[in-house]
Amino acid sequence: MPASVRRVAVALLLAALLLVGAPACGQRADTGLPSQAVSNTDPGSIAYVTMEQFSQTVGSRPADSWGEIHAREFVFHALQQYGYEPTQQEFIAGEGAERVHSGNVVALKPGESGEILVVGAHVDSAPGSPGASDDASGIAALIEIAARLKDVATPYSIAFVAFGAEEVGLYGSLHYLEALSGTERKALMGMINLDGVAGGETLYVYGVEGDDSWLRDDILTVADELGVKLVTDVVLQVTPPVSHGVGYEIAGDHIPFAGYDIPAAGFITGDDHLLAARASFWPMNTPDDTMATMKKEHPGLAQRQLRDVIRVLEVVLTSKLAKKP
Ligand SMILES: [Zn+2]
């Protein structure tokens, strides 16, 4: 074979090898990075394992405890592992005996615009509760979606925030907002709260009533397109005006955002009869909020819920939001 022909043959062989090695449609090129490995798994599977790890190895993690510090470290290192450069934002909040030293973990993913969507979950648990649903599930979903989107173009920038001291007064989300300048706060176009996103019987979505309901509505549209059953009801909605405090139907880190007129929405699971009876979001805030309870009461359900949440989030966060005014 003449040298030039041999070179062509070698080039063709290389091209063929590259083609064989090329990722299947829908998969991204294998970079060998941990975030890439997450992207090539079934949606929600990493979150499920992370929820188990977080609730069992970190365990109970009330605000201002070694458990909460451990929880922050867990999230910090997970985000770092997936290629982010997270920061720890420490704060002291509350008065007198209620005073707590806590902190948030923040990781920013730049997008095509400077407008920022905040995706939040909380690291702390209610005292005495292992907090598997509340809120290891939300932290786990946050970590998986952050990993999946690490190298994906998104129309908006995304701030992934693991809030501290939620259970004792939404201190982490309040601090996050208060630490921003007015201009920085104006860049926040919306907030999606992930609190108790697996474990209850039904997956719900809530949002702010009125002009700011577009974020919840977009989430519902995406869920509908994907065939994901997501339930909402006026009982679940945040009704403005809200003050920067607790005491609403669903108290959570979305409330301070709504208080600053930032469109807020969130996922939560709870009893089927929640809407009629306004029952509690069992088993939140109890010693029974464990992986063992979930597996016993509803085998396989938490996996499906995390899968649904991740699938919906992946589309919402990579799409231009349709109803954004
Ligand atoms: Zn919670």
Residues whose N, C-alpha, C, O or C-beta is under 5 A from the ligand:
A	BS01	ZN	D134 D135 D195
